[in-house]
Amino acid sequence: MDQSLSFILFFAALLIFAGLLFIVINLTKKGSSQLNVEKYRSDWLNIEQSLHQNDTASYQLSVLNADKLLDKALREKGVPGETMGARMKYLQTTWTNANDVWGAHKVRNQIAHESNIAIEYGAARRALAAFKQALKDVGAV
């Protein structure tokens, strides 16, 4: 009986230790699978409100900020990849419409890397719609 009690206590201690180890690992791992949806919704609302039809500079800024917000969500979710493109490729099957997300990211790249780029209001709105859907697809908004 004494040996059975020792075994039960040892097993219980082992389970407690394993549980604590699991909690510590999950709390300290890089990238969390849980996103602060309210914060992302607030940030997204600010991006949408920054797009003004009579302000052409707002077109580019809103697209850049939307792309940046999606990249932040992907990194916080722990999606692997050295670049935004690699992270997006990793989630290729997650996107509701992968072509739209890639097209929006391409618009961002044109803004960031090409001089004298001019995008139209409609193109900015389409890019924002694609980024918003992508944020929904990863559970950020």
C-alpha positions as CSV (number, residue, x, y, z in Angstrom):
1,M,0.0,0.0,0.0
2,D,2.8,2.4,0.8
3,Q,4.4,1.7,-2.6
4,S,1.1,2.3,-4.4
5,L,0.7,5.7,-2.6
6,S,4.3,6.6,-3.5
7,F,3.6,5.8,-7.2
8,I,0.4,7.9,-7.2
9,L,2.2,10.8,-5.6
10,F,5.1,10.5,-8.1
11,F,2.7,10.4,-11.0
12,A,0.7,13.3,-9.7
13,A,3.8,15.4,-9.3
14,L,4.9,14.4,-12.8
15,L,1.6,15.6,-14.2
16,I,1.8,18.9,-12.4
17,F,5.4,19.5,-13.6
18,A,4.4,18.7,-17.2
19,G,1.5,21.1,-16.9
20,L,3.6,23.9,-15.6
21,L,6.2,23.3,-18.2
22,F,3.6,23.4,-20.9
23,I,2.3,26.8,-19.6
24,V,5.8,28.3,-19.4
25,I,6.6,27.2,-22.9
26,N,3.3,28.7,-24.3
27,L,3.8,31.9,-22.4
28,T,7.4,32.4,-23.6
29,K,7.1,31.3,-27.2
30,K,7.6,33.9,-29.9
31,G,4.4,34.8,-31.7
32,S,1.0,34.2,-30.2
33,S,-1.8,32.5,-31.9
34,Q,-4.2,34.9,-30.2
35,L,-4.5,38.4,-31.6
36,N,-5.9,41.5,-29.9
37,V,-8.9,41.8,-32.2
38,E,-10.1,45.1,-30.7
39,K,-6.7,46.7,-31.3
40,Y,-6.6,45.4,-34.8
41,R,-10.2,46.7,-35.5
42,S,-9.3,50.1,-34.1
43,D,-6.1,50.2,-36.2
44,W,-8.1,49.1,-39.2
45,L,-10.7,51.8,-38.7
46,N,-8.0,54.4,-38.5
47,I,-6.6,53.2,-41.9
48,E,-10.0,53.2,-43.5
49,Q,-10.7,56.7,-42.2
50,S,-7.3,57.9,-43.5
51,L,-8.3,57.3,-47.1
52,H,-9.8,60.5,-48.6
53,Q,-11.0,60.7,-52.2
54,N,-9.8,64.3,-52.6
55,D,-6.3,63.6,-51.1
56,T,-4.1,61.5,-53.4
57,A,-1.4,61.2,-50.9
58,S,-3.8,59.3,-48.6
59,Y,-4.2,56.6,-51.2
60,Q,-0.6,55.5,-50.9
61,L,-0.4,56.0,-47.2
62,S,-3.5,53.9,-46.5
63,V,-2.2,51.0,-48.7
64,L,1.2,51.1,-47.0
65,N,-0.4,51.1,-43.5
66,A,-2.8,48.3,-44.4
67,D,0.0,46.1,-45.7
68,K,2.0,46.9,-42.5
69,L,-1.0,45.9,-40.3
70,L,-1.4,42.6,-42.1
71,D,2.3,41.8,-41.8
72,K,2.1,42.6,-38.1
73,A,-0.8,40.2,-37.7
74,L,1.0,37.5,-39.5
75,R,4.1,37.9,-37.4
76,E,2.1,37.9,-34.2
77,K,0.3,34.8,-35.3
78,G,3.7,33.2,-35.6
79,V,3.5,32.6,-39.4
80,P,7.0,31.6,-40.5
81,G,8.9,33.5,-43.2
82,E,11.6,36.1,-43.4
83,T,9.5,38.4,-45.6
84,M,5.9,39.4,-45.9
85,G,5.8,37.6,-49.2
86,A,7.1,34.4,-47.6
87,R,4.5,34.7,-44.8
88,M,1.7,35.3,-47.3
89,K,2.9,32.3,-49.4
90,Y,2.8,30.1,-46.3
91,L,-0.9,31.0,-45.9
92,Q,-1.7,30.7,-49.6
93,T,-4.6,28.3,-48.9
94,T,-6.0,30.4,-46.0
95,W,-6.9,33.5,-48.1
96,T,-10.5,33.9,-49.3
97,N,-9.1,35.3,-52.5
98,A,-5.3,34.9,-52.8
99,N,-5.1,36.8,-56.0
100,D,-6.6,39.9,-54.4
101,V,-4.2,39.7,-51.4
102,W,-1.2,39.3,-53.7
103,G,-2.5,42.2,-55.9
104,A,-2.8,44.5,-52.9
105,H,0.7,43.6,-51.8
106,K,1.9,44.3,-55.3
107,V,0.4,47.7,-55.1
108,R,2.2,48.3,-51.8
109,N,5.5,47.2,-53.4
110,Q,5.0,49.6,-56.3
111,I,4.4,52.4,-53.9
112,A,7.4,51.5,-51.8
113,H,9.9,50.8,-54.6
114,E,8.9,52.8,-57.7
115,S,9.3,56.6,-58.0
116,N,6.6,58.7,-59.4
117,I,3.9,56.0,-58.9
118,A,0.4,57.3,-58.9
119,I,-2.4,55.0,-57.9
120,E,-6.1,55.9,-58.3
121,Y,-8.7,56.1,-55.6
122,G,-10.4,52.9,-56.9
123,A,-7.1,50.9,-56.8
124,A,-6.5,52.0,-53.2
125,R,-10.0,51.0,-52.2
126,R,-9.6,47.6,-53.8
127,A,-6.3,47.1,-52.1
128,L,-7.8,48.0,-48.7
129,A,-10.7,45.6,-49.3
130,A,-8.2,42.8,-50.0
131,F,-6.2,43.6,-46.9
132,K,-9.3,43.8,-44.8
133,Q,-10.4,40.3,-46.0
134,A,-6.9,39.0,-45.4
135,L,-7.1,40.3,-41.8
136,K,-10.4,38.6,-41.4
137,D,-9.0,35.4,-42.8
138,V,-6.2,35.3,-40.1
139,G,-8.6,36.3,-37.3
140,A,-7.3,39.9,-36.7
141,V,-10.6,41.7,-37.4
